[in-house]
Amino acid sequence: MRFAHAMIRVKDIDASMKFYTELLEMNRTGEVRLDDCTLYYLSDEDGQTQIELTYNDETPKEGYKNGNAFGHFAFETKSMAEFTAKMNKFGYKYFYEPFFMPEVNMHVAFLKDPDGNEIEIMSKS
């Protein structure tokens, strides 16, 4: 068995698509229209990990709320400094600035996507 994808509902598909494709460099791999929503599939650079962005026709005005069970998505970048510069260029901010985590020998930082989902950025440099 293999893990296929994780799905999240999004309030603004354009903002979410920009975040995931431009900032996090995910590739758009498919789109499926259903009766009440459109599913957008994104994949990482090697095609092993996918996220499904679900954009419902009737989205709550205030967006969606996550329960307290979901934590975050984690992405690894080659350079924390380069990612930080790119993130700043796009106008995003960390809510936990980069710090070194010796337990995993990585630099770690956190930001939020347009819907408030937590995103962990990890880097060996």
N, C-alpha and C positions, 0 to 999 in steps of 0.2 A: 504494500500500500504506500502511496505517496501523498503528501500534503498538496492540495490543489491551489487554494487561495483563501484569503481573508476578505470579508465584505464589510464595507462601511457605507452608511447613508450620508449623503452630502446635501447641503442646502443650496450652494452655488456651484454648479458644475464647472463653470469657467474658472473660478478662483481655485477650486480643488484641482482641476486639470493642470493649471499653470504651476501650482505648488508641486504636484507629484511628477510632472513631465519635465518642467524646466529646472526647478530647484533640485529635486531628488533624482533627476535623469532617468525616470522610468519610461519605458516604451509603451505606447498605446498599441495593444494587440488585437482588440476586438470590441464590438459594440452589438448589443442585442436589445431590440425594442420589444417590451412586453405590453400587456394591456394597460398597466398603470404606472410604468416606470421604464427607464432606460438603464441598462447595465453597461458600464465601461470597464474593460479589462486592461490592466497595466502590468507590465512585467519588468523585472530587473534586467541588467545588461546581459546576463547569461541565460535568461529565460527560465530560471529555476523557481523563482518566487513571484507570485502574482497577488495583486490587490484588485478587488472589484469595487468600483465606485458606483453606488446605486443612487440614481437621481429620480425620485418619485414625482409624479405629476402634481400631486397635492402634498407639498412640503409644509410642515408647520412653520408659521411665521418666525418663531423663535429658534427654529432649527431643531436638532436632535440632542438628547441628553444621554450620556453614557452612564451605565451603572457603575458600581464600585468594584466590579470584578475585572474589567478590562484595564490593562496597564498602559502599554505603549507598543508601537512598532519600532524596531531597531534597524538602522541602516549603517553600513560601514563605508567610510570614505578613505581615500588614500592619504588625504591631507586635511587636517582640521583647519589649518590656517586658510587654505584655499576655499574650503567649504564656507567658512565664516565670512570671508570676503564676498563670496557669491550670495550668501544669505543676506548680508547687509545691503548689497546692490538691489536685491528684490524687495527690501523693506521689511524683512522678518527679523524677529529678535529672539534670543534665547531666554528661557525662563530659568534655566540652570546653565550658567556660563561653563565653558570647557574646563574640566579638571582632570587630573591624572588619577586613575583608579588602579593602584598597584595589584590588587587581587586578580585583575584580568589583564594587566600590563597594557592598558589602553587609555587613551584620552576619551572622555565621555562628556556629552552636553545634551541638553533637551530643549526643544522648541515645540510649538503647536501648529497643526495644520489649520486651514481656514475654519474648520468645524470644531476646533478645540481638542482634537485627538493628539495625545502626546507622541512625539517622535524623538527617539534617542538616536544621536549621531555618535558613532564610535570611530576611532582612528588610532593607528599605532604610532602616528607622528603628529 
